Each structure stands twice: as structure tokens, then as C-alpha cells.
Amino acid sequence: MSLHLAKHSAISGEVRIPGSKSLTNRALLLAALSEGTTLIRGALRSEDTDLMRDALTELGVVIDDDDGSLAVVGSRGVLGRQRRDKRLYLGLAGTAYRPLTAALATGNGVYELDCSMRMRERPIAPLIDALRTLGAMIEYLDNEGFPRVQVAGGGLQGGVVTVPGELSSQYLSSLLLVAPLARTEVVIEVPGEQVSKPYVDMTIRLMEKFGISVERDAYRRYLIRPGTYVSPGTHDIEADASSASYFLAAGAIAGEQLRITNLANESLQGDSGFADTLRQMEADIVSDPSGTVVNRAPLRGLDINLNHMPDAAMTLAVTALFAKGPTRISGIGNWRIKESDRLEAMRTELTKLGATIKVNEDSINIQPPKKLRQARIRTYGDHRMAMCFSLACFGDQIEIENPEVVAKTFPDYFKLFTGLLR
């Protein structure tokens, strides 16, 4: 299946962005581990969040759909109270697979965590090594260092662990989320540079909302004492800033009063800074209480490190096709271990459109063409490849292979996007 997009000259109207995947999956897990019942309002419904929700339900967590909100009955810190052995399938959902691997080590039962073939290629050794140091019983079922894994519950002892920060923030976030459930305090040390720092901040702020504090020394050392998560009663999920990036970029390229109605002024998400990145390209973006309005403006290339927002960096790479002058995006070495090898995928597909591309281990250089070419875009099973390359229709007609991959985080993306094209 493929989607044909004709060349369009403008995008206008209003759009409301669905809830954040990262916040939804973190909130679901924290609510499941808490004392009390949590009403999660504005939760994203997508493939990744459904996988987390289904896994928690399989583990005995009661989750009721209350008029679009999710009421989660907490398990008081122990998943799988009715000791059962189960296979849990988590697809390509890293925000479910990694935290649940950690959480199940604190619970009861023996669990096989299965996943898609691409997820089996994404390293998990840094997390498993740290959990084993804390006393977890985890075995690899296929290749050493990669999913699938088998986790036997029994609890974590606590202690000092080291987890590298340069590959992914999800290893650290997963450890932080379960550290309060250990029998003694946990100290997490992070050598080297931590990527995607806003996601670590997001995790800590959500933990605080559920009653657990983290003592930290910048992004180098974290101390977490034993404690109990307590439901805050209700929790509201912000609009997904990564999903908003496609509409912000579309507006910067071809907007005619394109309004995004629900972007948070103060956000837990690092990608909320994408509007400011576009402003550095001289985009016309204005925010007021009724929303954020974007109009087309002449864009210029820039040299920027987007280590803190690697997902929105993909959107910027396609936006760069419409800028005057080259764009260099650095700090994106971990693109290679995402849903696809995004550095190679970007190089290949941007070249099809006529751009001159150079990549190295940590960056991509984009020289835009004088005129975009028609192209058939391969999506590599990666939802963000499908969404960011939809922007190319402002240069020429394109065909996007397997557009259904957007179901991972934004099932209605193409319905909303095409409905605003002019």
C-alpha cells in the first residue's frame, strides 16, 4: 500500500494534536505501580500505547476506559501479584519494552517479553547489565545484548549501578522508574554525555507527581531512596510535541494561518522547543492563549545540535529542503538504533528528492536542491519517516510507501494532514 500526495502550495485551518506517547506510557506504568486509582485524561490511543495498556492488563492491572479517559487501579508496586508465567508482546514500542523489563524484575512470575524483528536489533544490554547488578534475574532468549528477554520477578536489592547515556535516555528512565521499588537505595551513575536529556527530566517530574523524589547531580548521578508511588488522583497528558513538529514545519514552509490549538506553553517534552528551532530559521510562528499560528516565511539553513530532540530533528531535516543555504544537524548519532537506521534512511530518501547529503557518525549535512524531484519514499517501517517526508509534497508530488506505519504514534496523521492541504 502507498499514499500519493499531489503537489500542494499551502496548508491552512486548525488542528488539535493527540496526547504524548512518551507521557502516556510513563503515566500508565506509574499509575499501575501506585497505590490508589489514577484517572489519566487525554491519553494517546495508538499502537505503542495500546501495547503498554494490553501488557499491563495481562499482568492483572485493571484499566477502565471512562469516556475517553483511562482509570488505572494501582497494584501497590508489584506487577503480576497472581504469580503467572506469561508471554507479553510489545512490538516496536521501546517506551513499553524497556520500562516493563525493569518493572517486571520487581514483581512476581516469569515473563517472556517478545517484540518485532526490528526491536530485536535494538540494543538493551546497558539496561540489563544495570538491572542484573541490582539483583534482577533476566536472560536473553536470542542474541546476547538484544531482545527477546525472559524476566523472573523477585525484587531488586539496590546498590550502585552505571548506565551509559550516549545511546538512549530510555535505559536511564527505565532504571529511575523502578529504583524506588528496590529494597535499599539506588545510585545511578552516568558516564559520558546523556542524550535526550528532556526525556530524563520528564521521567523525574512524573515520578515527583506520583510522590517520589530523585536527588541528582546534573545528569551524572542520581540517588533514589525506597518509597511508594501514590496516585495523584488525576493526571492530564499534554499534546505530543513530536507530532506537533510536522504541522509546525508545514506551516513554516507553506502556512496560511495554520493554527495548532493545544500546544502547551510550559511542557515536559523536549520537542516543545521545536518552534524555537524553526524561529532560528526565521519562521513566522506566533503563540497566544487560543493556540499557535504559523505562516509561511523565507527560511534559512542553520547549523544546530539537536541531541536533546532527536525525533524533531528528523522533521527539521526535511524542512531544510525548503531553506536557503545548507543545514547541518548534529548530536543525532543515536538515530542509528531507533525504529530504523534513521541516518542511512534519511540520507537515501533526501537524496531521492534531489538534495546533496553527507552524513557521519553524529551529524547530517543537507544542501537543498534548486527544485525538489518527484519521488517514491520508502518508510523502513518507521512512523516518523512517513510523517516527516509528507512535507515534501510542498515541493512536488510524492508517493509514500506503507503510510499505515503512523499507527505507532499518530493513527490519524494523514487524515488530519491531507485535510488541511490547499
N, C-alpha and C positions, 0 to 999 in steps of 0.2 A: 504494500500500500504506500502511496505517496501523496503529497499535497502540492498542488500547483498554485502558486501565488503570482498573479499578474503584476506588472509594474504599477506602483501607486505613487502619487505625487504628494499626498497629505494624509494625516491622521488627526481626527478630532472627536470630541464628545467627552463622555465621562466614564470612568472605570473604577470599580472597587476591587481591591486586591484581597485574595483569600489569606487566611491565617498562616503564620510562620510554621514551616515544617520543623525547624530546629527547636523552637519553643514548644510546639505541640508535643513532640516526642519526649522532651525532657519533662514537661509538666505531667504527662501521662505516667511516666515512670516514678516521679517523685510522689504523685498522688497515690499510686499503687503501693508505695513503700511507707506511707504515712499512717498516723493514727487519725481516724475520722474520715468523713466523706468530703470530697472536693468537687465542686461544680466548675468545670472548665468551659468557659464561654469563648466562642469564636474559633474553636479548634479546626485545624485544617482536615479535610477529608480527601485523602489521596492514597496512592498505593503504599508509600512509605509509612504513613501514619496508620493506615489500616493494618499493615503488618505488625506494627508495635501493639496496636489495640488487640488484634487477634491473639498474639502471643501472650499478652497479659491475661486475656480471658481464659486461654488454655491453662494458664498457671493458677487459675482459680480466683482471679480478681474480678469482682462484679463491676461492670461498666454499663450504665444505662444511658440511652440516648433520650435526653429530656428536651424536646422541642429544639433540636439543633445544638444543645449544649450536652456535654458528657459528664455524668455524675459517676465518680470513681470512688468505690468503697475501699479504703486503705487496708493493707494486710499487716500493719504494725511492724514493718521492717523485714518480714520473712515471706518471700515468694515460694509457692509450692508447699503450703502447710500440710496438705493431704499428700503425703510423700508418694509421688508417682513418677515413673520414668516416661519421658516424652521426647518426641522429635518436634522441634519448632522450626518452621521455615520462615526465613527473614529476607529472602530475595536479595536485592542490591541495596538494602537500607542500612547504610553504615551507622546512622543515628539510632537504629534499633539493635543491630547486631553487636556492636561493641559495648554499649552500656548494659545490655542484657547479659552478655558474657560475664561481666563483672558482678551484676546483681545476683545472678543465679549461684555464684560461688558463695554467697551469704545465706542461701536458702536451704531448701530440702529437696531431695530427689536427685536423679541423674538425668541430664538433658543433652540431647544431640542438637546442636544449632546448625541447621542446614542453610544453604544460600544459593544464589545464582552462580553461574560459571565465572562471571566477571568478578564477583565478590571473592571467589576462591583465589583470585590473583592479587588481591589487595592485602598487603602485609598486616599481620596482627600481633607479631612476636613481641614488640615493645610492651603491649598491654598484658599479654600472657605472662611474660617474664616477671613483670611487676606484681601481678596477682599471685603468681607462684611464690614469690618472695614473702608475700603476706600470708601464705598458708593455703592458697587455693589449690584444688585438685582439678587440673584441666589437662586433657590430652588432645593432641592433633589426630584427626581421623584420616587425613590425606597427606598433604605436604607439610613438612616442618616449617612453622612460621606463618602459615596461612590457614584460613578457614577451609574445611569444617572443623569444629571442635566439639569435644564432649566435656561437660562441666558437671562435677559432682558437688552438691551442696554440702555444707558442714560449717561454714563460717570462716571469717578471716581473723588472724591473730593480731594484726597491727605490726608496726615497725617502720623502718626507713626503706624507701624504695626510690629508684631512679628511673625516669622515663624520658626519652629524648623528645625534644619539642619540634625538630625541624621537619618531620614528615606529616604530622597531623595533630590537631588540637583534640581530636576525639579520644586519643589514648588518655590524656590528662583529664579530660572531662569525665570519662568513664570511671577513673580512679577516684576523682573527687566525689562523685555522686554516691559511691558505696563506702567511702572511707569512714563516715560516722557510724556505720554498722559493724565495724571491727571491734574486737574485744578491748583493745588498747589503742592509744593514739597512733595516728598515721602521719608520717612526714614524707612528703613527695618532693624530690629534688629534680630539677630540670636543667641539665647541662645544655649549652648551646642556645641558639635563638629559637624562641617559641613562635611558630606560625599561627596565623588566625587568632591572635590574642583576644579580639572581641568575643569569640565563642567561649573562651575560658571565663571571661568576665560574665557572660550570660549565664553560664552554669553556676557560678558562685552567687550571683544575685538571685537566681531562682532558689538555690539552697537556702539562702537567707530568708526568702519569703516563706519557706516551709520550716523555719525555725532553727536552722543550723548555720553557724558562723565558721568562716575559714580565716585563719591567720596566715598572712602571706608576706613574703619579701619580694616585691616586684613580681616578675614571672620566673623566679629562680627557685623558690622554696615555699612550701605550703604545709601548714600544721592543722590537722583536723582531729578533734577530740571525739570520743564516743558520745553519741547522742541519739535522739529520737526525732524523726521527721513528724511534724504536726500539721494537719491540714489548715490552710488559711481560710477555708470555707468556700470562697470563690476565687477563681483566677482567670483573668482575661488574656487572650492571645492576641498579640499585635499582628497587623498585616505583614506579610512576608516581604522583607526589604529586597531579597534577591529577586523575587518575582516582579516587584515594582521596577527593578532596574531596566527591564525590557521596554516598559512603557515610558519611563523617563528618557531613555535613549531614543526611542521612536519619536517622542515629542521634540527632542533636541535636533533631530535630523529633519523632520517633516511636520512638526506640530502646528496645528491651527486651533489654539485654545483647547489643547488636550488637558483634561482635569483628572487628577487622581484624588479621590475623595477621602481616603482613610489612611494616609501616611502619618505615623506618629512623629510629633516634634521631638520628643525625647524617647529614644529607642534603646532596647537591649542589644540590637543587632548591628554588627559592624558594617554590613552592606547599606545601612541607612545613610552612610556617608557618601554614597554614590552620586547623589545630587550635587554635592560639593565638588566631586571629581569632574563632573560634567561642566560645572561652572568654571573650572580651571581651563576647560576647552572653549570658554566663552558662550556656553549655552544660556538660553533665556529661561530661567526657572524661578518662579515666584510662589512662595508659600503664604497662606493666610488661614484663618480658622475654618474656612469652607473646603480647604484642600490645597493641592499643589498644582499649579498651572504651568504647562510647558509649551513654548512656541519655538518654531524653527529659528535658527540663527546660524551664521557662518561659524563653523567650528575649526579649531586649530589643533594640530597634533601636540602631544606633550610627552615628557619623559617622567614616569612615575613608578614608584614601588607600591604594589598592591598586595603585599604579603598579608595584610590584615583583612582583605576582602577578595579571596581568590575566585569566588563564584561570580561576583560582579565584574571581575577583571575580564571574564570571557565576553561579557556584554560590551565592555569598552573596546575589546579587540575588533569587534565587528563595527562598532561606531566609528572607529578610526578610519574605516574605508571612506567615510564622508568628510573627513577633516582635511584641512590644508596643511601639507607637510607630514613628515613621518611621526609615528608614535612608537615609543618603547615602553613596554610594561615589564617590570622586574619583580622579583620576590615570588615567583609562581612555579618554582621547581616541583612543588607537590602536586601540580596538575597531572603529573605522570601516573599517580596512583589513585586518581579519582574514578568516577564511573567509566571513563575511558582514559587512554593516554591523551590528555587534552592538549598537550603541547604539539604532539605529532598530528592529532586530528585538526587542530587549528591551522597548523602550517599547510596541511593538504587542502583544506576547504577554502581558506582565504586565497590561496594560490589559484584555485579554480576560478575565483571571481576576478582575477587579474592583478591582485596585489603582489608585491615583491616582499617575501618573508624571510627573515633569518631568525633562527632560534638557537639558544644554548641551554645549559642545564637549568638556568634560573630566569630566563627572560625571552621575550619575543619582540622583534622589531618589524614594524608594519609600514611599508611605503604604499600608500593608496594608489590605485590606478587612475588614469585620467577619466576613464569610464568603466563602470562595472560590467562584467560579462554575464550573460545568462549561464546558469549552472544547475546541475543536479547535486544537491547537498546530501552527503552521507551523514547519518547521525550517530553511528557507532553504538547504538543502544543507550545513548546519553541524552537525558532530557534537556540539559542546558545547551547542547549543540543544536537541538531542534529549535529552541526558543530564541537563542541569540541570533541564529542565522535567518530567522524570519525578517530581521531588519534589512536584509539585503534586497528585499522587494522594493525599497525606495530607490534602488539604482537600476534594476532590470528585473524581468520575470525570473523566477526561480522555482525549482521543484525540491521539496524536502522529503527525503525518504523516511518511512516509518515515523510519521508525526505522532503516533499514539504513545511514544515513549514519554511524552509530557505528563502522562498519568501518574508518574512517580511523585511529582510535587504540585502539579498545576493542571488538573484534568481538563479544565475549560479554557485553557490558554488560547488556542487557535480560534475558538468561538468568540471570545472577547476581542482578540486582536483583529481578526478579519472584520468584525462588526464595526470597528472604528475607522477602517481604511476608507479613503476617499479617492 
